[in-house]
Amino acid sequence: MIKKYISDLKTEFRGYNGKSFAKDAMAGLTVAAVALPLALAFGVSSGADAAAGMITAIFAGIVIAILGGASYQISGPTGAMAAILLSVSAQFGISGVLTAGFLSGIILIVAALCKVGKLVSYLPSPVITGFTSGIAIIIALGQIDNFFGTTSKGENAIQKIISYFNGEGSFSPNWYAVMFGAIVMVIMIVYPKKWNGVVPSSLVGIIVALVINMIAFPEAAVAEVGDIPRSLVTKDSLLMNGFDFSNITSLIMPAVSVAALGMIESLLCGASAGKMKGERLDAQRELIAQGVGNMVIPLLGGVPATAAIARTSVAIKSGGQTRLVSIIHSVVLILSMFLLGGVMSRIPLAALAGVLMVTAFRMNEWHAIKSIFGKKFKSSIAQYLVTMIATVVFDLTVAIVIGVVAAMLVFIVKSCELKVVVSDVDESKLKGKTETSDHKTCKVVYLSGPLFFGTQEKLIEELTKLSDSEQIIISMRGVPSVDDISLGELEDLYRQLHDKGVHVVFCGVQEAVSEMMDRAGFTERIGDYHFYWDAVAAIKALEQAKIAEEA
């Protein structure tokens, strides 16, 4: 792995010159402009503070980029991660969040060494889309307090909403806060897309809200970001306060959720951005980089990070050449933190809430959702809705498991459906092949799908309706498998029809089904002379049997 890493670095920087650096520097500045408001917003929305968001963006941009599995990944705090961390923070405080983040880093490294990353490719797209939509809902619900200036209580977004109605919380809007949030949202919505490449709409919205707040409200009228320390190690860091050993066992599952999200987001981001850049992601090395990064960041007071598709795509579209883009973006954030910390402290939390609400709406994969519902794929709709609801109600790991199980159940149900089609004999296809054209009392039953205890009832029901027929041909060419239980039921039905004078024969039996019939003794008891290659041979045999009976 180390040899490949060195080889990839040599390839990445081969022919690197001043012109290449200039492209990286401009891309780094652009990415920093996008990352700054998001770092502040995601830091606050994760249950920590704006400083934690900045620390996360800075060191994720350096550590993870240097070790990363590709030249283009930009990592930092994300909305999906913030949504998970908020519930952890509500239960265990910021110390629990940082400890869970450190543990998630260890889990990611173990997952990388075990090559668990390959499992991400097996997640159905409706499950991923549903998970993304669920996270978007959690982000939006989690910003209601900041947007409206209200107070709620609870460990998750649902409990906080309920608290407004049961008296534990208080929904008394601060209309100044609503004004700031609305200003940012309107700017982000109406802002021309072509300008985003120069100055991101989220940054413009934050600047406008900040200027209004500083001019119109010298005395704070709404909740603000607050003091941003000019330090790369926060007072809440694990280096300062140590690990939360008292809750270490309780933090294992949250750490698994954080690690699972980090793996999913990073690898999906790498796959998507890799197509844009024309460069393949080394999944194992990327997970190790994410693991190391998430062990280092909490030591300094930052929250867990993952690769971010928004920042990564901006880096590529801005002409970024190498992983220096991520490092330059971190250097710009450090300068912003030290030079603009005093100004940024006056940013209204409602303005950040406005950024996150628009971001939550935009992070939905609307084209995929439109495809799922527009084409009316019932199985995909079920997977999407189940995963989305589970994400909002439970946590990531439970939601992913439920979504995958739902996908498997839907697939099993669809795959195990037995289709039974009853048809009269098509005389036009029998010209010159049989001795008579009188087949009015003969029915052909075409089966398609597996025949087992879950589908046998449908076959029995259809065959029972044909008890008035004289001859029944069961075509099993479309049956890939049977079990002994269904064969037992089929034999009982054969006996009942035989006792009523109905001749029943089988045709087109596949080899695997035939072997099962032999093992179960079905063929021996029924008689192998009741089995034919195709329907024509079966009809001919029934004709001869009828002639023999009449003679």
ZIGIHU-V730812 format. One record per pair of residues at least 4 apart in sequence whose ideal C-beta (glycine too) atoms are under 6 Angstrom apart, sorted by the first residue. I is the first residue (numbers start at 1). J is the second residue. If there is no record, write none. Layout:
<<I	J> <I	J>>
This chain:
<<12	71> <12	322> <16	20> <20	321> <23	319> <23	321> <24	320> <24	321> <24	322> <24	324> <24	325> <25	328> <27	315> <27	318> <27	319> <27	320> <27	325> <28	325> <28	328> <28	329> <30	318> <31	35> <31	74> <31	311> <31	314> <31	315> <31	329> <32	329> <32	332> <32	333> <33	200> <33	203> <34	200> <34	311> <34	314> <35	39> <35	57> <35	76> <35	311> <37	202> <37	203> <37	206> <37	355> <38	42> <39	53> <39	54> <39	57> <39	77> <40	50> <40	53> <40	352> <41	352> <41	355> <41	356> <42	53> <42	77> <42	82> <43	48> <43	49> <43	50> <43	52> <43	53> <44	50> <44	352> <45	82> <45	142> <45	356> <46	82> <46	85> <46	86> <46	303> <47	85> <47	86> <47	89> <48	52> <48	94> <48	303> <50	225> <50	228> <51	228> <51	229> <51	234> <52	301> <52	302> <52	303> <53	77> <54	337> <55	300> <55	301> <55	302> <56	60> <56	77> <56	297> <56	302> <56	303> <56	305> <57	76> <57	333> <58	330> <58	333> <58	334> <59	63> <59	297> <59	302> <60	64> <60	75> <60	76> <60	293> <60	305> <61	65> <61	326> <61	329> <61	330> <62	327> <62	330> <63	293> <63	296> <64	68> <64	75> <64	289> <64	293> <65	323> <65	326> <65	327> <67	289> <67	292> <68	73> <68	286> <68	289> <69	281> <69	282> <69	285> <69	286> <70	270> <70	279> <70	281> <71	322> <71	323> <72	273> <72	277> <72	316> <73	307> <73	312> <74	308> <74	311> <74	312> <74	315> <74	326> <75	305> <75	307> <76	305> <76	308> <77	303> <77	305> <78	306> <78	308> <79	139> <79	359> <80	135> <80	261> <81	304> <81	306> <83	135> <83	138> <83	139> <84	257> <84	396> <85	89> <85	97> <85	303> <86	142> <87	155> <87	156> <88	92> <88	96> <88	97> <88	100> <88	254> <89	97> <90	155> <91	155> <92	96> <92	247> <94	236> <95	244> <96	244> <96	247> <96	251> <98	238> <98	298> <99	243> <99	244> <99	251> <100	251> <100	254> <100	255> <100	258> <101	294> <101	298> <101	304> <102	295> <102	298> <103	255> <104	255> <104	258> <104	259> <104	294> <104	304> <105	291> <105	294> <105	295> <107	259> <108	259> <108	262> <108	287> <108	290> <108	291> <109	288> <109	291> <111	116> <111	287> <112	284> <112	287> <112	288> <117	267> <117	283> <117	287> <120	264> <120	267> <123	127> <123	128> <124	383> <124	407> <126	372> <126	380> <126	383> <126	384> <127	383> <127	387> <127	403> <127	407> <129	365> <129	368> <129	384> <130	384> <130	387> <130	388> <131	387> <131	391> <131	399> <132	365> <133	364> <133	388> <134	388> <134	391> <134	392> <136	360> <136	363> <136	364> <137	392> <138	142> <138	157> <139	356> <139	360> <140	357> <140	360> <141	157> <142	157> <143	147> <143	353> <143	356> <143	357> <144	148> <145	150> <145	152> <146	349> <146	350> <146	353> <147	181> <147	350> <147	353> <148	173> <148	178> <149	174> <149	177> <150	171> <151	169> <151	170> <152	160> <152	163> <152	169> <153	163> <153	168> <153	169> <154	159> <154	160> <154	163> <155	159> <162	166> <163	168> <163	169> <164	169> <164	171> <173	178> <174	222> <176	221> <176	222> <177	222> <177	350> <178	182> <180	209> <180	348> <180	350> <180	351> <181	350> <181	353> <181	354> <183	209> <184	205> <184	209> <184	351> <184	354> <184	355> <185	354> <185	358> <187	191> <187	204> <187	205> <188	201> <188	205> <188	358> <191	201> <196	200> <196	201> <199	203> <199	204> <202	355> <206	351> <209	348> <209	351> <210	347> <212	216> <213	217> <213	346> <213	348> <214	346> <217	221> <220	224> <222	348> <222	350> <223	349> <224	346> <224	348> <225	345> <225	347> <226	345> <227	345> <228	341> <228	344> <228	345> <230	338> <230	341> <233	237> <233	300> <233	301> <234	301> <235	240> <236	301> <237	300> <237	301> <238	243> <238	298> <238	299> <239	299> <247	251> <251	255> <256	397> <257	395> <257	396> <257	397> <258	304> <260	396> <260	397> <261	265> <261	396> <262	266> <262	290> <262	306> <265	269> <265	306> <266	286> <266	290> <266	306> <266	307> <267	283> <269	273> <269	307> <269	309> <269	312> <270	274> <270	281> <270	286> <273	312> <274	279> <274	280> <274	281> <276	316> <277	316> <281	286> <293	297> <294	304> <297	302> <309	313> <314	318> <315	320> <315	325> <316	320> <320	325> <324	328> <335	339> <336	340> <337	341> <340	344> <347	351> <370	374> <371	375> <372	377> <372	380> <372	381> <372	384> <379	410> <382	386> <382	410> <383	403> <383	406> <383	407> <386	406> <387	399> <387	403> <389	393> <390	394> <390	399> <390	402> <391	399> <394	398> <394	399> <411	415> <412	416> <416	450> <416	454> <417	449> <418	449> <418	455> <418	458> <419	448> <419	449> <420	458> <420	459> <420	462> <421	446> <422	443> <422	445> <423	444> <425	439> <425	442> <427	437> <430	434> <433	536> <434	539> <434	540> <434	543> <435	543> <436	543> <441	469> <441	470> <442	471> <443	466> <443	469> <443	472> <444	473> <444	535> <445	474> <446	475> <447	476> <447	478> <447	479> <448	478> <450	481> <451	455> <451	479> <451	482> <451	486> <452	483> <452	486> <453	485> <456	486> <456	489> <460	493> <463	493> <466	472> <467	500> <471	503> <471	542> <472	504> <473	505> <473	535> <473	538> <474	506> <475	507> <475	508> <475	535> <476	508> <476	509> <477	508> <479	513> <482	486> <482	487> <482	513> <482	516> <484	520> <487	520> <487	522> <491	522> <494	504> <497	502> <497	504> <503	542> <505	530> <505	538> <506	531> <507	532> <507	534> <507	535> <507	538> <509	513> <509	514> <517	522> <517	523> <518	523> <521	525> <522	526> <523	528> <526	530> <532	537> <532	538> <533	537>>
